[in-house]
C-alpha cells in the first residue's frame, strides 16, 4: 500500500472491491510502528460488514488472532502498536 493519503485510501477501497467481486482475501503487512495508522485507514475506508482479521505476535505467547467485522473493530481496537502484525480483509 502507498504510505500517504489519498493514495492509500484509494488503494484500500479498490482492494476491498476486488475482494467483494472476486472473493479474494487481501493481506496487508506494515512496519510495526505504523500498525495503528494502517488499522485506522482500514476502519475508515472499509465497509462495516467487511471481515477484518488482525493477527499479532504469531507463534509467541502473546499471540492474538481475531476475525471480526470492521464495525466491531471500530470500538474495540487492540494493542498492536510496535508488534509484528498481519491484517486481512475478506468475507465469510
PyMOL commands that set and color helices and strands:
alter all, ss='L'
color gray80, all
select helices_A, chain A and resi 7-22+32-45+70-73
alter helices_A, ss='H'
color red, helices_A
select strands_A, chain A and resi 26-29+51-56+64-69+85-90
alter strands_A, ss='S'
color yellow, strands_A
deselect
rebuild
show_as cartoon
